[in-house]
């Protein structure tokens, strides 16, 4: 086996200027290294903050979704005088359908305690009949 020809490496000074990487020494080198460390720290801190923000956004999106789902179940409660509420409840009873307290709350937007109180009052006046209490 014949020996491989050896190639002489060109000394740094003989390399083309574009092939040489500038090397700073002394205080300049320390300053560049310090800036590089600082830049790396800032980038890492920003990456952590972005990840935290992504997590918070995901949590907020989940909360918005939960609220959106519940929105269909929310009822705006109206404030009306007692006589008007009683008339509205009586009119709804005239539909002939079986109704629950929650039906009055949802359809008329009345507070549940008002609905219960007025339904019992209408029943005691003989205006409506509660299931299970047929005279």
C-alpha positions as CSV (number, residue, x, y, z in Angstrom):
1,X,0.0,0.0,0.0
2,X,1.5,3.3,-1.0
3,X,1.6,6.2,1.4
4,X,-1.1,8.9,1.0
5,X,0.2,12.2,-0.3
6,X,0.1,14.8,2.5
7,X,-1.2,18.2,2.0
8,X,0.1,21.3,3.6
9,X,-2.5,23.4,5.4
10,X,-2.1,27.1,4.5
11,X,-1.3,29.2,7.5
12,X,-4.1,31.5,8.7
13,X,-2.5,34.5,7.2
14,X,-2.5,32.9,3.7
15,X,-6.2,32.0,3.8
16,X,-8.6,34.1,1.8
17,X,-10.1,36.9,3.9
18,X,-13.7,35.4,3.5
19,X,-12.5,32.0,4.9
20,X,-11.2,33.5,8.1
21,X,-13.5,34.2,11.0
22,X,-12.7,37.4,12.8
23,X,-11.5,36.7,16.3
24,X,-11.6,39.4,18.9
25,X,-9.2,39.2,21.7
26,X,-8.8,41.2,24.9
27,X,-11.5,43.5,26.2
28,X,-13.4,43.4,22.9
29,X,-13.8,39.6,23.2
30,X,-15.1,39.9,26.7
31,X,-17.6,42.5,25.6
32,X,-18.9,40.4,22.7
33,X,-19.2,37.3,24.9
34,X,-21.1,39.4,27.5
35,X,-23.5,40.7,24.9
36,X,-24.0,37.2,23.6
37,X,-24.8,35.8,27.1
38,X,-27.1,38.8,27.7
39,X,-28.9,38.2,24.4
40,X,-29.3,34.5,25.1
41,X,-30.7,35.3,28.5
42,X,-33.2,37.7,27.0
43,X,-34.2,35.3,24.4
44,X,-34.7,32.5,26.9
45,X,-36.7,34.9,29.2
46,X,-38.9,35.9,26.3
47,X,-39.4,32.3,25.3
48,X,-40.6,31.5,28.8
49,X,-42.9,34.5,28.8
50,X,-44.4,33.4,25.5
51,X,-45.0,29.9,26.8
52,X,-46.7,31.3,29.9
53,X,-48.9,33.5,27.7
54,X,-49.8,30.5,25.6
55,X,-50.9,28.6,28.7
56,X,-52.9,31.6,30.0
57,X,-54.6,32.1,26.6
58,X,-55.5,28.3,26.5
59,X,-57.0,28.7,30.0
60,X,-59.0,31.8,29.0
61,X,-60.2,30.0,25.9
62,X,-61.5,27.2,28.0
63,X,-63.2,29.6,30.3
64,X,-64.8,31.4,27.4
65,X,-66.0,28.1,26.0
66,X,-67.5,27.1,29.4
67,X,-69.3,30.5,29.7
68,X,-70.6,30.2,26.1
69,X,-72.0,26.8,26.9
70,X,-73.6,28.2,30.1
71,X,-75.0,31.3,28.3
72,X,-77.8,29.2,26.9
73,X,-78.8,28.3,30.4
74,X,-78.8,31.9,31.8
75,X,-82.0,33.7,32.3
76,X,-82.3,37.5,32.6
77,X,-84.6,38.2,35.6
78,X,-87.0,41.0,35.1
79,X,-88.3,43.3,37.8
80,X,-92.0,43.8,37.3
81,X,-94.8,44.6,39.8
82,X,-96.5,41.7,41.6
83,X,-99.8,42.1,39.8
84,X,-98.2,42.0,36.3
85,X,-96.2,38.9,37.3
86,X,-99.3,37.2,38.6
87,X,-101.2,38.0,35.3
88,X,-98.3,36.6,33.2
89,X,-98.2,33.4,35.2
90,X,-101.9,33.0,35.0
91,X,-101.8,33.6,31.2
92,X,-99.1,31.0,30.8
93,X,-101.2,28.5,32.8
94,X,-104.0,29.0,30.3
95,X,-101.9,27.3,27.6
96,X,-103.0,24.1,29.2
97,X,-99.6,22.5,29.1
98,X,-97.9,21.0,32.2
99,X,-95.5,23.6,33.6
100,X,-92.8,23.6,36.1
101,X,-91.5,26.5,38.1
102,X,-88.4,26.6,35.9
103,X,-90.7,27.1,32.9
104,X,-92.0,30.3,34.4
105,X,-88.5,31.5,35.3
106,X,-87.2,30.8,31.8
107,X,-90.2,32.0,29.7
108,X,-91.2,35.0,31.8
109,X,-87.9,36.0,33.3
110,X,-89.2,36.0,36.8
111,X,-87.4,35.2,40.0
112,X,-88.0,31.6,41.2
113,X,-89.2,32.7,44.7
114,X,-91.7,35.1,43.1
115,X,-92.9,32.3,40.8
116,X,-93.4,29.8,43.7
117,X,-95.2,32.3,45.8
118,X,-97.5,33.5,43.0
119,X,-98.3,29.9,41.9
120,X,-99.3,29.0,45.4
121,X,-101.4,32.1,45.6
122,X,-103.1,31.3,42.3
123,X,-103.7,27.7,43.5
124,X,-105.2,28.9,46.8
125,X,-107.5,31.2,44.8
126,X,-108.6,28.2,42.7
127,X,-107.2,29.7,39.5
128,X,-104.8,26.9,38.8
129,X,-104.4,23.3,39.9
130,X,-101.0,21.9,41.0
131,X,-100.5,18.2,40.0
132,X,-100.9,16.0,43.0
133,X,-103.3,18.6,44.6
134,X,-106.4,18.0,42.5
135,X,-109.5,19.0,44.5
